[in-house]
Amino acid sequence: MASSIEPYQAEVSVADSSTCPGSQCQFTFPTVPAGKRLHLTSVSAQLGQVSDVIVLEGAGVSYFVTKFHPDLGYLTTPVSLHYGAGQTPTARVFAPNPDQPTSLIITLVGELEKL
């Protein structure tokens, strides 16, 4: 019998935060397949000193994820957020200082559940 739950991991990056229009770096992850629901369990990000927060969107809410300390260049946080079939997880990072360009990486981890 096939499992009704599959592991999920997706990573999206921006090579240079100073190139983001309007100081907002946008990250778009794969759309949740038909007949499935995505349950995110963890988010990690390389943010450097550019930003202290990422905003997860696309599930009908804005979910703010912050660094534990502003001197850290990364974050790893457990989350519990659901995306339905056809929804597209997105993330935003505000990068206001073009004189401090850095690469930004966001990784989402969770489970795809068969409906």
C-alpha positions as CSV (number, residue, x, y, z in Angstrom):
1,M,0.0,0.0,0.0
2,A,1.4,3.4,-1.0
3,S,2.0,6.0,1.7
4,S,-0.5,8.9,1.8
5,I,2.3,11.2,3.0
6,E,5.4,12.3,1.0
7,P,8.4,14.3,2.3
8,Y,8.6,17.8,0.8
9,Q,11.6,20.1,0.5
10,A,12.0,23.1,-1.7
11,E,14.7,25.8,-1.9
12,V,14.6,29.1,-3.7
13,S,17.4,31.7,-3.8
14,V,18.2,35.3,-4.9
15,A,21.9,35.7,-5.8
16,D,22.1,39.4,-5.0
17,S,19.6,41.2,-2.7
18,S,20.5,44.6,-4.1
19,T,18.7,43.6,-7.4
20,C,15.3,43.1,-5.8
21,P,12.8,45.6,-7.0
22,G,11.5,48.0,-4.4
23,S,13.8,46.4,-1.8
24,Q,11.4,43.4,-1.6
25,C,12.9,40.1,-2.6
26,Q,10.2,37.6,-3.7
27,F,10.5,33.8,-3.5
28,T,8.0,31.5,-5.3
29,F,7.9,27.8,-4.5
30,P,6.3,25.0,-6.4
31,T,2.5,25.0,-6.5
32,V,0.8,22.3,-4.3
33,P,-0.3,19.5,-6.7
34,A,-4.0,18.6,-7.2
35,G,-5.3,16.1,-4.6
36,K,-2.7,17.1,-2.0
37,R,-2.2,19.4,0.9
38,L,1.2,20.8,2.0
39,H,1.9,20.9,5.7
40,L,5.1,23.0,6.3
41,T,7.0,21.9,9.4
42,S,10.2,24.0,9.1
43,V,11.6,27.0,7.4
44,S,15.3,27.9,7.2
45,A,16.9,30.9,5.5
46,Q,20.2,32.5,4.9
47,L,19.6,36.2,5.3
48,G,23.0,37.7,6.2
49,Q,22.6,41.1,7.8
50,V,20.1,42.2,5.2
51,S,16.9,41.3,7.1
52,D,15.7,39.9,10.4
53,V,12.4,38.5,9.1
54,I,10.8,36.6,6.2
55,V,7.1,36.6,5.5
56,L,5.5,33.4,4.3
57,E,2.4,33.9,2.2
58,G,0.1,32.1,-0.2
59,A,-2.1,30.2,2.3
60,G,-4.5,33.1,3.0
61,V,-2.3,34.5,5.8
62,S,0.9,36.4,6.2
63,Y,3.2,34.3,8.5
64,F,6.2,36.2,9.9
65,V,9.3,34.2,10.8
66,T,12.1,36.1,12.5
67,K,15.7,35.4,13.4
68,F,16.4,34.6,17.1
69,H,19.0,37.4,17.2
70,P,19.7,40.2,14.7
71,D,23.5,39.4,14.6
72,L,22.8,35.9,13.1
73,G,22.9,35.6,9.4
74,Y,20.4,32.7,9.3
75,L,17.3,31.3,10.8
76,T,15.8,27.9,11.3
77,T,12.4,27.7,12.8
78,P,9.7,25.0,13.3
79,V,6.3,26.1,11.8
80,S,2.9,24.6,11.2
81,L,1.3,26.1,8.1
82,H,-0.9,24.5,5.5
83,Y,-1.3,25.1,1.8
84,G,-4.1,23.5,-0.2
85,A,-4.1,22.0,-3.6
86,G,-3.4,24.6,-6.2
87,Q,-1.9,27.1,-3.7
88,T,1.6,28.5,-4.3
89,P,3.8,29.1,-1.2
90,T,5.7,32.4,-1.5
91,A,8.0,34.3,0.8
92,R,9.2,37.9,1.0
93,V,12.3,39.5,2.4
94,F,12.6,43.2,2.9
95,A,16.2,44.1,1.9
96,P,16.3,47.9,2.3
97,N,20.1,48.5,2.0
98,P,21.4,48.1,-1.6
99,D,24.9,48.8,-0.2
100,Q,24.8,45.5,1.6
101,P,24.1,43.0,-1.1
102,T,24.0,39.3,-0.1
103,S,22.7,36.1,-1.4
104,L,19.4,35.0,0.2
105,I,18.2,31.4,0.4
106,I,15.0,30.1,1.8
107,T,14.2,26.4,2.3
108,L,10.8,25.0,3.2
109,V,10.4,21.5,4.6
110,G,7.2,19.6,5.3
111,E,4.9,16.9,4.1
112,L,2.6,16.5,1.1
113,E,-0.6,14.7,2.3
114,K,-2.8,12.9,-0.1
115,L,-6.4,14.1,0.2
